[in-house]
Amino acid sequence: MPHAKDSTRFIIANTYVDWFEFLRARKPRKVNFWLPSGTPLDVARGTPWFYKLRGTTEIVGVAFFAAYSVMPLKMAWETSALIALKSSSP
């Protein structure tokens, strides 16, 4: 993971097929992704994150970095699912 705001132009992150399919079916306006570590993330707001399916070279989406916070894994997963569900509601 990059740590220098000045040198980071974009990030390529792996995502699981199941999570991608979950989001694609709901077409949310906002998404929340988590990293499996508590390593501080020093990335500028607006930095593009390209998502590729784990185990492939296929880029399946892009998002723009907004914020970072540290939380327990269970809370991160529950928060991600809630945001995806709420933002896909009419």
Residue pairs with C-beta under 8 A, 6 or more apart in sequence:
1 11
1 35
1 39
1 41
2 8
2 11
2 42
2 43
3 40
3 41
3 42
4 42
5 42
5 43
5 44
8 43
8 44
8 47
9 47
9 48
10 47
10 48
10 49
10 50
11 43
11 47
11 48
11 49
11 50
11 65
12 49
12 50
12 51
12 52
12 59
13 33
13 49
13 50
13 51
13 52
14 51
14 52
14 53
14 54
15 33
15 51
15 52
15 53
15 54
15 60
15 61
16 53
16 54
17 53
17 54
20 51
20 53
20 60
20 61
22 81
22 84
23 31
23 61
23 84
26 84
26 85
26 87
26 88
27 88
28 83
28 84
28 85
28 87
28 88
29 87
29 88
30 83
30 87
31 63
31 80
31 83
31 84
31 87
32 76
32 79
32 80
32 83
32 84
33 49
33 51
33 63
33 80
34 73
34 76
34 77
34 80
35 41
36 73
38 70
40 68
41 68
43 65
43 68
44 65
45 65
45 66
45 67
46 64
46 65
47 64
47 65
48 62
48 63
48 64
48 65
49 62
49 63
49 64
49 65
50 59
50 61
50 62
51 59
51 60
51 61
51 62
51 63
52 58
52 59
52 60
53 60
71 79
